[in-house]
Amino acid sequence: MFAKKILSACVCSALLMSFAAGGGAFAAVTAASSDIQVKKFEYLDKEYDRISLDSADSPDGIRDGHLSLLIDAGEGTEIKSITMKGADAQGNEVNRGIWKTWKDSAADTSYLLVVVQDGKTINSTFTKTLGSFKGVAQFELYASDNNGMKPGEYYYLEIVTNKGTVKSDITPYAENVTSYAPVAIREFSWKDLTSDQTGIAKFGPDGSPDAHFKLKLNFAQKTDVLSVILRGTDKDGNPAGGIWRTNRAGSGWLLGIAQGKTVVTPGFKDDVKAPVGAFRGSVDFDLYAGNNGSIKNGEYYVVEVETSFGTVMTNPVKFGDPASNYVNDAPLGFKTIGLKLNSVKASVDEKNYTLEVAPFKQEGRTMVPIRFIAEALGAKVDWNPKERRVTLTKDDTKIELIIDKKEAYVNGVATMLDAPAVIRNNVTLLPVRFVSENMKMKVFFDEGEIVITDATEQ
């Protein structure tokens, strides 16, 4: 699933107003003249490298700030631009960088702020207007990061519409505890300094010995690997010079990768959007880093594996130390469900299923069969035919809703659905956003492909 890189890799994790899960910043009441309300603005993570400082089509080797924005555009509002600024804990602007969807002067040094809706990039570069929107709309924001976003910092938005300007409340920088990527690095170890398998840009002997590492990965489902990066660090994992990578997104030498006798990286991926490959199950790699004397015994290295869902990385390994190898036997600890619009084919982790009713679009929302998803994640589903009421229970979350009604209850608190629950062929379907947000899950979209995971509960 996900046979190509997701540039926007949308992670739909802004929570509805009634969902008391903590985190994020709710906006103050906005001016009535603006005809738009910010329901929630939240910093999600820094798992992806999707954009550069001025283009959504050029990853630059540095993971971007990833945020979520939920608005109500009322009967219809044009959003001309969105600007994100750094702030202190009191909401005062600080000089920590500015990100914009539009800048009207070449002298403006602001970085690009990319806006994504339902997996589709709205502005791949600076754009005069983002378009008109009606009702509740969910966006993902990507802010190109020059390593300036750090814990302890805050951010807010200024949204310019055709009727005024709206300012959000602040949201703190956040790091998710568990990556959403359905992959685990099982082993990362050093091998020798005597191999000669790769040059600095092409795979093949170049007369200089390489640093040879072993890497073992386990994929819960077929997953695109977007890049693999080897970094020199200190013992605590802080950068300490030297980067070897599989594409030209940023500086560094080629990281040569072989899977058995198969060369995975004949050279740099000149198209920085092209994945290294798609993998499933247990995979063993040999890594070769062209070594002009820069890699030595006693120095530390980490490896990062970026996928279309997120990035996983190891702790530092000390080259030449027999006691210093990274081993991770822990289970992923979460499930991933794969669906596709208008298709009855589905999967839970690596097991395939056939649905009674395929996911479909209704009122612009993606509707999914709730019982299949809920039971795959261990939730209980109850049906009251007289009241046409569906009740979902999982851990400390209880969701109640009535077929064809837009009002639902989450732990007893009333919540309005973007689209009501419906029944098709005796199967109940709900908007995937509502299901995911209120059952503490993440959703990834890519041209009809849908992946749902409960990774955020870990």
NORTAMO-V103867 format. One record per residue. RES is the residue in one small letter. SS is DSSP state (alpha for helix, beta for strand, coil for the rest). D_LAST is the distance of its C-alpha to the last C-alpha in Angstrom with 1 decimal. Layout:
BEGIN
res: {RES & RES}
ss: {SS & SS}
d_last: {D_LAST & D_LAST}
END
This chain:
BEGIN
res: {m & f & a & k & k & i & l & s & a & c & v & c & s & a & l & l & m & s & f & a & a & g & g & g & a & f & a & a & v & t & a & a & s & s & d & i & q & v & k & k & f & e & y & l & d & k & e & y & d & r & i & s & l & d & s & a & d & s & p & d & g & i & r & d & g & h & l & s & l & l & i & d & a & g & e & g & t & e & i & k & s & i & t & m & k & g & a & d & a & q & g & n & e & v & n & r & g & i & w & k & t & w & k & d & s & a & a & d & t & s & y & l & l & v & v & v & q & d & g & k & t & i & n & s & t & f & t & k & t & l & g & s & f & k & g & v & a & q & f & e & l & y & a & s & d & n & n & g & m & k & p & g & e & y & y & y & l & e & i & v & t & n & k & g & t & v & k & s & d & i & t & p & y & a & e & n & v & t & s & y & a & p & v & a & i & r & e & f & s & w & k & d & l & t & s & d & q & t & g & i & a & k & f & g & p & d & g & s & p & d & a & h & f & k & l & k & l & n & f & a & q & k & t & d & v & l & s & v & i & l & r & g & t & d & k & d & g & n & p & a & g & g & i & w & r & t & n & r & a & g & s & g & w & l & l & g & i & a & q & g & k & t & v & v & t & p & g & f & k & d & d & v & k & a & p & v & g & a & f & r & g & s & v & d & f & d & l & y & a & g & n & n & g & s & i & k & n & g & e & y & y & v & v & e & v & e & t & s & f & g & t & v & m & t & n & p & v & k & f & g & d & p & a & s & n & y & v & n & d & a & p & l & g & f & k & t & i & g & l & k & l & n & s & v & k & a & s & v & d & e & k & n & y & t & l & e & v & a & p & f & k & q & e & g & r & t & m & v & p & i & r & f & i & a & e & a & l & g & a & k & v & d & w & n & p & k & e & r & r & v & t & l & t & k & d & d & t & k & i & e & l & i & i & d & k & k & e & a & y & v & n & g & v & a & t & m & l & d & a & p & a & v & i & r & n & n & v & t & l & l & p & v & r & f & v & s & e & n & m & k & m & k & v & f & f & d & e & g & e & i & v & i & t & d & a & t & e & q}
ss: {coil & coil & coil & coil & coil & coil & coil & coil & coil & coil & beta & coil & coil & coil & coil & coil & coil & coil & coil & coil & coil & coil & coil & coil & beta & coil & coil & coil & coil & coil & coil & alpha & alpha & alpha & coil & coil & beta & beta & beta & beta & beta & beta & beta & beta & beta & beta & beta & beta & coil & coil & coil & coil & coil & coil & coil & coil & coil & coil & coil & coil & coil & coil & coil & beta & beta & beta & beta & beta & beta & beta & beta & beta & coil & coil & coil & coil & beta & beta & beta & beta & beta & beta & beta & beta & beta & beta & beta & coil & coil & coil & coil & coil & beta & beta & beta & beta & beta & beta & beta & beta & coil & coil & coil & coil & coil & coil & coil & coil & coil & coil & beta & beta & beta & beta & beta & beta & beta & coil & coil & beta & beta & coil & coil & coil & coil & coil & coil & coil & coil & coil & beta & beta & beta & coil & coil & beta & beta & beta & beta & beta & beta & beta & beta & coil & coil & coil & coil & coil & coil & coil & coil & coil & coil & beta & beta & beta & beta & beta & beta & beta & beta & coil & coil & beta & beta & beta & beta & coil & coil & coil & beta & beta & coil & coil & coil & coil & coil & coil & coil & coil & coil & coil & beta & beta & beta & beta & beta & beta & beta & beta & beta & beta & beta & beta & beta & coil & coil & beta & coil & coil & coil & beta & beta & coil & coil & coil & coil & coil & coil & beta & beta & beta & beta & beta & beta & beta & beta & beta & beta & beta & beta & beta & beta & beta & beta & beta & beta & beta & beta & beta & beta & beta & beta & coil & coil & coil & coil & coil & beta & beta & beta & beta & beta & beta & beta & coil & beta & coil & coil & coil & coil & coil & beta & beta & beta & beta & beta & beta & beta & coil & coil & beta & beta & coil & coil & coil & beta & coil & beta & coil & coil & coil & coil & coil & coil & coil & beta & beta & beta & beta & beta & beta & beta & beta & beta & beta & beta & beta & beta & beta & coil & coil & coil & coil & coil & coil & coil & coil & coil & beta & beta & beta & beta & beta & beta & beta & beta & coil & coil & coil & beta & beta & beta & coil & coil & coil & beta & beta & coil & coil & coil & coil & coil & coil & coil & beta & beta & coil & coil & coil & coil & coil & coil & coil & coil & beta & beta & beta & beta & beta & coil & coil & coil & coil & beta & beta & beta & beta & coil & coil & beta & beta & beta & beta & coil & coil & coil & coil & coil & beta & beta & beta & coil & coil & beta & beta & beta & beta & beta & alpha & alpha & alpha & alpha & alpha & alpha & alpha & coil & coil & coil & beta & beta & beta & beta & beta & coil & coil & coil & coil & beta & beta & beta & beta & beta & beta & coil & coil & beta & beta & beta & beta & beta & beta & coil & coil & coil & coil & beta & beta & beta & beta & coil & coil & beta & beta & beta & beta & coil & coil & coil & coil & coil & beta & beta & beta & coil & coil & beta & beta & beta & beta & beta & alpha & alpha & alpha & alpha & alpha & alpha & alpha & coil & coil & coil & beta & beta & beta & beta & beta & coil & coil & beta & beta & beta & beta & beta & coil & alpha & alpha & alpha & coil}
d_last: {23.2 & 23.5 & 26.7 & 27.1 & 25.4 & 23.9 & 25.6 & 23.8 & 20.6 & 19.9 & 16.4 & 17.1 & 14.8 & 17.5 & 17.3 & 20.5 & 22.5 & 21.8 & 18.0 & 17.2 & 13.6 & 14.7 & 15.3 & 18.0 & 21.7 & 24.0 & 27.4 & 30.6 & 33.2 & 34.8 & 38.5 & 40.0 & 42.1 & 39.1 & 38.3 & 34.6 & 31.7 & 28.4 & 25.8 & 22.8 & 22.4 & 19.0 & 18.1 & 15.0 & 14.8 & 17.2 & 16.1 & 19.4 & 23.1 & 24.8 & 27.9 & 30.5 & 32.2 & 34.4 & 33.3 & 30.4 & 31.9 & 31.7 & 28.6 & 29.7 & 27.4 & 25.4 & 22.1 & 22.5 & 21.2 & 19.4 & 19.8 & 20.0 & 23.2 & 24.1 & 27.8 & 30.6 & 33.7 & 35.9 & 38.8 & 38.5 & 38.0 & 38.5 & 36.0 & 38.1 & 35.6 & 32.4 & 32.4 & 29.4 & 30.4 & 29.1 & 29.5 & 29.3 & 27.4 & 30.4 & 30.4 & 33.4 & 33.6 & 33.5 & 34.7 & 31.4 & 32.0 & 32.6 & 31.1 & 33.2 & 33.6 & 37.4 & 39.8 & 43.5 & 44.9 & 44.8 & 44.8 & 41.4 & 39.0 & 35.8 & 32.9 & 31.9 & 29.3 & 28.4 & 27.6 & 26.0 & 26.2 & 24.9 & 24.5 & 28.1 & 29.1 & 31.5 & 33.0 & 33.0 & 35.1 & 36.7 & 37.9 & 40.3 & 38.6 & 35.3 & 37.0 & 37.3 & 34.6 & 34.9 & 32.7 & 28.9 & 27.6 & 24.2 & 24.3 & 22.1 & 23.7 & 23.9 & 25.6 & 27.1 & 26.2 & 28.7 & 26.2 & 27.1 & 23.8 & 22.3 & 20.3 & 22.5 & 24.0 & 24.4 & 25.6 & 27.5 & 29.3 & 32.9 & 33.5 & 37.1 & 38.3 & 41.8 & 42.2 & 40.8 & 38.0 & 34.7 & 32.6 & 28.9 & 27.4 & 25.5 & 21.8 & 20.4 & 19.1 & 15.4 & 13.1 & 9.6 & 7.3 & 6.3 & 9.3 & 9.9 & 12.6 & 12.9 & 14.5 & 14.2 & 17.0 & 18.2 & 21.3 & 23.1 & 26.5 & 29.9 & 32.9 & 36.2 & 38.2 & 41.0 & 39.8 & 41.4 & 39.5 & 38.9 & 40.5 & 39.1 & 39.0 & 39.9 & 38.8 & 41.8 & 43.7 & 45.1 & 46.9 & 44.2 & 41.7 & 38.0 & 35.0 & 33.4 & 29.7 & 27.8 & 24.4 & 22.6 & 19.9 & 18.2 & 17.6 & 16.0 & 18.6 & 21.5 & 20.4 & 22.6 & 22.5 & 23.9 & 24.7 & 24.4 & 25.3 & 26.5 & 26.9 & 28.9 & 27.3 & 28.1 & 26.5 & 23.8 & 22.9 & 25.1 & 27.3 & 30.6 & 32.4 & 32.6 & 30.5 & 30.8 & 29.4 & 29.9 & 31.1 & 33.4 & 30.8 & 31.8 & 33.8 & 33.6 & 35.1 & 34.2 & 31.5 & 33.3 & 31.1 & 32.5 & 31.1 & 33.7 & 37.0 & 35.6 & 35.4 & 32.3 & 33.5 & 37.3 & 37.0 & 35.1 & 33.6 & 36.2 & 34.4 & 31.3 & 29.7 & 30.3 & 27.4 & 27.9 & 27.4 & 25.3 & 23.8 & 22.3 & 21.4 & 22.3 & 24.2 & 26.2 & 27.7 & 30.4 & 30.1 & 33.4 & 33.8 & 37.4 & 38.5 & 41.6 & 41.2 & 38.1 & 35.8 & 36.9 & 36.0 & 34.2 & 32.3 & 28.5 & 26.6 & 23.2 & 22.4 & 20.3 & 19.7 & 19.5 & 18.9 & 19.5 & 15.8 & 15.0 & 15.7 & 14.7 & 16.8 & 18.0 & 19.2 & 23.0 & 25.3 & 28.8 & 31.4 & 34.0 & 32.2 & 31.9 & 29.2 & 27.0 & 24.9 & 21.2 & 19.7 & 16.2 & 16.1 & 12.4 & 11.4 & 9.4 & 7.0 & 7.5 & 10.9 & 13.3 & 16.4 & 19.5 & 22.4 & 25.6 & 27.9 & 31.0 & 29.9 & 29.2 & 27.4 & 23.7 & 21.1 & 17.9 & 16.6 & 20.1 & 21.9 & 24.4 & 25.4 & 28.2 & 27.7 & 30.4 & 30.2 & 29.1 & 27.0 & 29.6 & 30.3 & 31.7 & 32.8 & 30.9 & 27.5 & 25.7 & 25.9 & 23.8 & 24.2 & 21.9 & 22.4 & 21.5 & 18.2 & 17.3 & 18.4 & 16.6 & 13.2 & 14.6 & 16.0 & 19.6 & 22.3 & 25.7 & 28.8 & 31.8 & 34.6 & 37.1 & 35.0 & 33.2 & 30.0 & 26.5 & 23.9 & 20.2 & 18.1 & 14.4 & 12.9 & 14.5 & 15.5 & 19.0 & 20.7 & 24.5 & 26.8 & 30.3 & 31.5 & 33.4 & 32.3 & 30.4 & 29.4 & 26.2 & 24.6 & 21.0 & 20.9 & 24.6 & 24.8 & 26.8 & 25.4 & 27.6 & 26.5 & 27.7 & 29.1 & 29.7 & 28.4 & 31.0 & 32.2 & 33.5 & 35.0 & 33.5 & 29.9 & 28.0 & 26.4 & 24.4 & 23.7 & 20.5 & 19.7 & 19.9 & 17.9 & 15.0 & 15.2 & 15.5 & 13.0 & 10.2 & 10.5 & 12.0 & 15.6 & 17.7 & 21.5 & 24.3 & 27.8 & 27.1 & 24.0 & 20.9 & 17.4 & 14.6 & 11.0 & 8.0 & 5.9 & 5.5 & 3.8 & 0.0}
END
